[in-house]
Amino acid sequence: MKQLNLNLHGGYTITVGRDLLRYADKYFNLKRRVFVITDSGVPAEYARTVASLARCSTVYTVSEGEGSKSLETLSEVLRAMLEFGMTRTDCVVAVGGGVVGDLSGFAAASYMRGIDFYNVPTTLLSQVDSSIGGKTAVNLGNVKNVVGAFHQPKGVLIDTDTLKTLSKRHYSAGMCEAIKMSLTSDDELFATFESKDITEDNLEDVIVRALMIKKAVVEEDERETGLRKILNLGHTLGHGIEAAEELGGLYHGECVALGMLPVVSDEVRARLIPVLHKFDLPTSYSGDLDYALKFIEHDKKSEGSDISVILVERVGEYVIKRMPIGEFKELVKERF
């Protein structure tokens, strides 16, 4: 077991290890009314295990998939929290992947102007990325994460045993976020992806190293005014493809894999493509690229007619470049 402390105002602990779910009450304050949110794709026993440790709890299950990150589902969740008698001293616990974490965090941020929130990520993608940092949101139509708030969790519990129930495709999509972080910030981790198989023996180390990158970035730039933008490598085009695929045709990590290809140098691309193939991630897109590029105008990183783009010329290094949206679209078409 390993623990990382994210040092923001108040701060919180991220605990990583095996067989941790049944000890959640040792890491979270569950001696109160606890509203556990999960989705239908997560093994039900995960949420039940956490709920059983609380003084008073209920489990609320939303439908699996990106469609649950909506204002309609948020409204249903908030209504259920009210009916359960939640007060400002109670808490929400998310048990699931990025959709559950984003939805739960935003519900906690909104209810009575903000209540405590804990995160138990059960997918690799959420464990290495979205479970920490406090970015919570829902989608508005096909536009991702456009309605949300910064609301840091009070604690994060990463039980790597939960990954045993993931499909290979979900596992690979999650690994893409760790690959992304290594490209900007950890050339040794990227070399690990190139030279070694990721197994049960070294997976925890990969998760911790990815979290250490995000932890350092978030501590310096909590609200994404500068450095935190590097975590969006591949996401500008990736989110456009995800929206064009109607939030479900391709997984988030698969879209990010595609989104990284136009913004890395030829040298990096030559190393990146074999790594993506190693994890069965896509390296070509057969959809309507022009349609996907239209969604970039709604990207949260846009500033008027410009957008901040993360470029990687060498593994472990990055440049944040502001460019007109039209110029970025041309870059994508030339290099995709």
N, C-alpha and C positions, 0 to 999 in steps of 0.2 A: 504494500500500500504506500502511496505517495500523496503528499499534500502540498498545495501551492496556495499562497495567500495573495489575493488581489488587493492591492493597497490603494483604494479610493477612499472617499469620505465614509467612515464606518468600516469599509472593507469586508471581505468574506473569504471563506476557505473553500477550495476546490479539492475534493478527496477522490483519488483514483485508485482502484484496486478491484479485486475479485470478491464475490460473495458479500457485497456491502448492503444490498437492499434490505435485508432483514434486520439491519442495525441502524436504519435511517434515523431513528429517534435519538441516537447518540450524536448525530451531526446536525440535526434540525430540532428546533423547538416545536414539538408537536403536542404539547400539553395545553391545547386549546381547540377551538373549532377549526377543522382542516378540510378544505375543499380540494379534492384530488381530481385533476383533469387528465384524461388519457384519450386515445382514439381506438377505433375498432380494429386497427391493424396491429396493435401492441398486445402481446399476451396479457390476458386479464389479470393473471396472478401477480404481475408486477405492481399494478396500482393497488390491488387488494392487500398486498404485503405491506406497502407503505401506510395505507389507510388503517390497517389493523393496529398500528403502533401509536395512533393518535388517541387523545382522550375522547374526542367526538369527531366523526368524519363521515364523508359521503364521497362516492366516486361518480364523476360525471363523464360520460363517454361521448365524444363527437365522432363523426364519420371520418374514416381514413382519407387522407389526400389533401391537396392544396386547396380544394374547395371549401374546407372548414376554416380557412383563414379569411373570413368574410365578416362584414358588419352584421349580417343576419345571425351568424353563429355567435358572434361576440354578444349580441343582444340577448340571445337565448341563455348563454352562460351567465351573464350578469343577473338575469331574472332568476335563474336557479340559485345563484349565490344569495340573493335577497331572500328567496323563499326558505333557504336553509338557515337563515338567521345570522348570516355573517356580519360581524362587527369590525371596527377598525383595529381591534387587537387580534383578529384571527388571521389565517394565512391560506394561500393557494400553493399547491404543490403540482408541478407539471411532471407527468411520467410519460415520456414518449420522445418523438423526434423533434425536428425543428418546427414543424407546424404547431404541435402541441405547446412547445416552449414559447413561441412567439405569441400565440393566442392567449395562453395562460398569463404570461407576463404582462400583456396589454390589459387583460381583464383585471389583474391585480393593481396595475397602475391607475386604472379608471375607477375602480370601485371605491366609493367614499373618499375620493381624491388620493388613493394610494394605500394599499395594505401590503404586508409581507408576502414574499414570493420565494419559493425554493424550486430548484430545477433538478430533475433526475433524468438526464438524457439517455435514451436507450438505442440510439442509432449512432453509427460512427461519425456521420456528418455532424450531428448535434454535439457529440462528445468532443470533437476536436475544434469546433468553431462556435456554433450559435448558442451553446449553453452558457457562455460567459460573455460579459461585455455590456449587458443591459439593453440591447436593442430589441424592442418588442414592437409588433405591428400586425396589421391585417392588410389584405389586398383590397383594392377598389376596382371591381371588374377584373380585367386582365392585367392591371398595373400592380406590380408587386410592392408590398411593404410601404405604400404611400400614406397610410394612416397609422400612426403609432406614437410611441413615446420611449424615452430612455428611462428604464426602471431596473436598477440592478437587483439581482437576486440576493437573498440573505445567506445562501449557501448552495453549493453544487455537489452532487454525489454521482460519480461516474463508476458504475459497476460494469466492468468489461465482460462479465458473464452474460449480460443481456445481448451481446453481439452474436451469441451462438444461434439465436433464432432469426438473424437477418438473412435475407436472400443474398446470393452472391452479387447480384446487380446493385442492391442497396449498399452493400459493403464497399464495392468499388466506387460508387458515387460519393460515399463519405470520404474515402481515401483521397479523392481529388482535392478536397479542401486542405488536407495536410500537404499534398504535393504543391498546391498553390502557395502556401506559406513558406515552404522550403525554397521556392523559386526566388522570392524577394529577400529572404532573411536567413537562410541556413543551408549553405552549400553542402555541408556534411550530411545533413538529413536527406537532401536530394540525391547525393551519392549513395546513400543507403537504399533508396528506392531503386536506383539503377542496378546495384550490385547484389542485393540480398532479397530473399523472399520474406514477406512480412507474415510472421507466424504468431501463435499464441505466446511464444517465448519472448518476442521483441515488440509485440503490439503495444503493450503498456508504455514502453519507452517512446514509441512513435507518438502516441497520444499526448504524453507529457511534454515532449519537445514541441509539438504543435501548439499546445496550450501556453507554453512559456513564451513563444513568439507573440501570441495574441495578448497575453497578460501584459507584456512589456509595452506593446503598442497602446492598449486601452489605458494603462496607467498614465501614459504621457498625453493621450488625446482621447478623453472619454467620449466626447460628442462629435467626433469626426470633423474637426476643423482643419486638420493637416495630416499628420502621420497616419492616422487610422485609415485613411483612404487606401493605403497599400493592401489592406485586407480585401479590397474590392477587385484585385487583379482578376481579369476574366469575367467579371460580373456585369460589365456594361453591355457587351454583346450577349453574354450568357442570359441575363434577365430578358433581353429582347427576344431571344430564341424561346425561352421558357414561356413568355407571354404569347408568342406566335403559335406555340404548340398547345395553347389553351390550358396552360397550367396543369400539365399531366402527361403529355405525349412523351416527354423526356424528363428524367429526374434532374433535380437542381444541379447535382455534381456533374452530370453528363453535359449540361449546358455550360457550366463553368469551364469544363475541359475544352469545349469548342471555343469559348470566349477567350481563352488564353492564347490560342494559336496566332491570331493576327498581331498581338501586342508584345511578342517576344522576338528577339533577333533570330536570324537564320541559324546562328551557332547554337542558341538555346533551343530553338525549335527542333534541331537535329537530335538533341538529347531528350527533349520532352516527348516527342512522338513515340519512341520505343517504350518509355515509362507508361504513357497512356495506354498503349497496346498491352503492356504487361498486366494492367488492371482492367482490361476489356472496356476501356473508355473510348468514346467516339473521337475520331480525328477528321471527319468530314461530315457535312450537313447537306441533306438532300431536300430540305424544305425551302420555303420562299424567303430568301435572305433579305430582299427588299422590304418585305412585310415585317420581318423581325426588326430591321433597323428603324422602322417607324416608331417603335416603342421607346427608343433611346431618348426621344424628346421629353419623356416623362421621368427619366432617370433622376434619382435624388441627388446625384453628383453634378447635375447640370447647373450652370450659373448663367441664366439668360440664354444666349445662343451658343455658349461655350460649355465644355465638359472637362472634368479632370480625368485623365487617362493614366493608368499605371503601365509603364513600359519596363521590360527587363532585357537589358543588353547582355548581361552576364549573370549566371546563376549565383544567387545570394546578394545581388545588387538590384536597385530599382531607380527609376526616375518618375516623378509625378509631373506630368505635362498637361497644361491647360491648352485645349485646342477647340476651334469651332466644331460644332456637331457635324457639319457637312464634311469637314476635313477628316473626322474620325470615320465617318461612313465610307469615304473614299479609301482610307487606310484598310478598312476591313475588306472591301471589295478587291483591293489589289493583292492582299496577302492571305485571303481565306481560301 
